[in-house]
Amino acid sequence: MTEQGGRRGGGDRGLGAELAVRLGRAAAVSLVAGTIGGAAVLAGEAFLARNRPYAQPELGLALRATIGRAGAPPLRLVLLGDSSALGVGVARLGDTVGGQLANLLAEGPAGRRVHLSSVGVSGSRSTDLATQVARALLGPRPDVAVVLIGANDATALRSPAEAGAYLGSAVRRLREAQVEVVVGTCPDLGAARAIAPPLRQLVGWSGRRIARAQTAAALDAGGTVVDLGTETGPVFRADAGTLCHDGFHPSADGYRIWAHALLPAVAAAANVASRH
């Protein structure tokens, strides 16, 4: 009986081990299947996101303007970066983030006469900033540069360290030219309704990583940072009207929210520049 009992116990242990192996294999197959299925979903969503119609730069939108009363203290303000530095998604200069910033500075306590320009290029990534810095420094030196970059780095899942390094290099070159620099970090891409979940969450996560790397690099290079994702993301998530018709680029209301978030840092940079 003892021997039979021993055999039964050994058989139970054998069955248990076999069951564990089977369960492990089933879990592995499920994990692989889930991973493949998830990858297929993300690939499909990425294809749809890439091929949907997006707002394009308005060819008639002036990239240079002077805003403010004659005789007011002058301020040369230049924007660098991607489509947000151009105002893609709106048709009027006054609705762009640069136009709204210029109006706020002109109407503010200092009453600036703002000479506004942009060297931003739609679709730009951080690797493109070197060319834009060279363009920004042609002619009269800007007093303040606002850099809006990172969304295209995030959607392409680029390395945050690499994106931060290119941004830091651009900020450093501008600072060496005695230009005050304000960086608006990668916005909250988790609010972009043009991208379906779960890809939206993945891109949002990528954007947050880019923003953290941008913050460290810009501060190290002597710039000032405004965390657009943290400061304005909740509003963009709550209000679809902050995005234009394509569900990705900001609307006039979205750019207004960004302009107000950037304003304190830009006004402080303008005050510093006036003492140069």
Residue pairs with C-beta under 8 A, 6 or more apart in sequence:
38 198
41 198
41 199
42 198
42 199
42 202
45 195
45 196
45 198
45 199
46 199
48 196
49 194
49 195
49 196
49 199
52 194
52 246
53 246
54 194
54 246
54 248
54 249
55 88
55 89
55 244
55 245
55 246
55 248
55 249
56 88
56 122
57 83
57 86
57 88
57 122
58 87
58 88
58 90
58 91
61 86
61 87
61 91
61 92
61 93
61 96
62 93
63 86
63 117
63 118
64 115
64 116
64 117
64 118
65 93
65 99
65 102
65 116
66 113
66 114
66 115
66 116
67 99
67 102
67 103
67 106
67 113
67 114
67 116
68 102
68 105
68 106
68 111
68 112
68 113
68 114
69 106
69 111
69 113
70 113
71 113
72 106
72 111
72 112
72 113
73 110
73 111
73 112
73 113
73 274
74 112
74 113
74 114
74 115
75 105
75 112
75 113
75 114
75 115
75 143
75 144
75 270
75 273
75 274
76 115
76 117
76 140
76 141
76 142
76 143
76 144
77 98
77 101
77 102
77 105
77 114
77 115
77 116
77 117
77 142
77 143
77 144
77 145
77 146
77 266
77 270
78 116
78 117
78 118
78 119
78 136
78 142
78 144
78 145
78 146
79 85
79 86
79 97
79 98
79 116
79 117
79 118
79 119
79 120
79 145
79 146
79 147
79 148
80 118
80 119
80 120
80 129
80 132
80 133
80 136
80 145
80 146
80 147
80 148
80 149
80 170
81 120
81 124
81 129
81 132
81 146
81 147
81 148
81 149
82 120
82 121
82 122
82 123
82 124
82 125
82 148
82 149
82 150
82 151
82 152
83 89
83 120
83 122
83 123
83 124
83 151
83 249
84 97
84 120
84 148
84 151
84 184
84 187
84 249
84 250
84 255
84 258
85 97
85 98
85 118
85 119
85 120
85 146
85 147
85 148
85 149
86 96
86 118
86 120
86 121
86 122
87 93
87 95
87 96
87 97
87 98
87 99
87 118
87 255
88 122
88 249
89 243
89 244
89 246
89 249
89 250
89 251
89 254
89 255
90 96
90 244
90 250
90 251
90 252
90 255
92 99
92 252
93 99
94 100
94 103
95 252
95 255
95 256
96 255
97 146
97 148
97 250
97 255
97 258
97 259
97 262
98 116
98 118
98 146
99 116
100 255
100 256
100 259
101 114
101 116
101 146
101 259
101 262
101 263
101 266
102 114
102 116
104 259
104 260
104 263
105 112
105 114
105 263
105 266
105 267
105 270
106 112
106 113
106 114
108 263
108 267
110 267
110 270
110 271
112 270
117 142
119 132
119 135
119 136
120 132
120 148
121 128
121 132
123 152
124 132
124 149
124 152
125 149
125 152
125 153
125 156
125 158
125 163
126 149
126 150
126 153
126 158
126 162
126 163
126 164
126 166
126 167
126 170
127 162
127 166
129 147
129 149
129 166
129 167
129 169
129 170
130 166
130 169
130 170
130 173
132 170
133 170
133 173
133 174
136 142
136 145
136 174
136 179
137 173
137 174
137 177
137 179
141 177
141 178
141 179
142 179
143 179
143 180
143 269
143 270
143 273
143 274
143 276
144 179
144 180
144 181
144 182
144 266
144 269
144 270
144 273
145 174
145 179
145 180
145 181
145 182
146 181
146 182
146 183
146 184
146 262
146 266
147 167
147 170
147 171
147 181
147 182
147 183
147 184
147 218
147 223
148 184
149 167
149 183
149 186
149 214
150 163
150 167
150 185
150 186
150 187
150 207
150 210
150 211
150 214
151 186
151 187
151 189
151 207
153 160
153 163
153 186
153 210
154 186
154 189
154 203
154 206
154 207
154 209
154 210
155 189
155 203
155 206
157 206
158 210
160 209
160 210
160 212
160 213
161 213
163 210
163 213
163 214
164 210
164 213
164 214
164 216
164 217
165 217
167 183
167 214
167 217
167 218
167 221
168 217
168 218
168 220
168 221
169 221
171 181
171 183
171 217
171 218
171 221
171 222
171 223
172 221
172 222
174 181
174 223
175 181
175 221
175 222
175 223
178 276
179 273
180 224
180 269
180 270
180 272
180 273
181 218
181 221
181 222
181 223
181 224
181 269
182 223
182 224
182 225
182 226
182 262
182 265
182 266
182 269
183 214
183 218
183 223
183 224
183 225
183 226
184 226
184 228
184 258
184 261
184 262
185 210
185 211
185 214
185 215
185 218
185 225
185 226
185 227
185 228
185 229
186 207
186 208
186 210
186 211
186 214
186 228
186 229
187 207
187 228
187 229
187 232
187 233
187 236
187 258
188 204
188 207
188 228
188 229
188 230
188 232
188 233
188 234
188 236
188 237
189 195
189 200
189 203
189 204
189 206
189 207
190 200
190 201
190 203
190 204
190 205
190 207
190 233
190 237
191 204
191 233
191 236
191 237
191 242
191 243
192 200
192 203
192 243
192 247
192 248
193 240
193 243
193 247
193 248
194 243
194 246
194 247
194 248
195 203
195 248
207 229
208 229
211 227
211 228
211 229
214 225
215 225
215 227
218 224
218 225
219 225
224 265
224 268
224 269
225 265
226 261
226 262
226 265
228 258
228 261
228 262
231 261
232 257
232 258
232 261
235 242
235 257
236 242
236 243
236 250
236 254
236 257
239 253
240 247
241 251
241 253
242 250
242 251
242 253
242 254
242 257
243 249
243 250
243 251
243 254
244 250
244 251
244 254
250 257
250 258
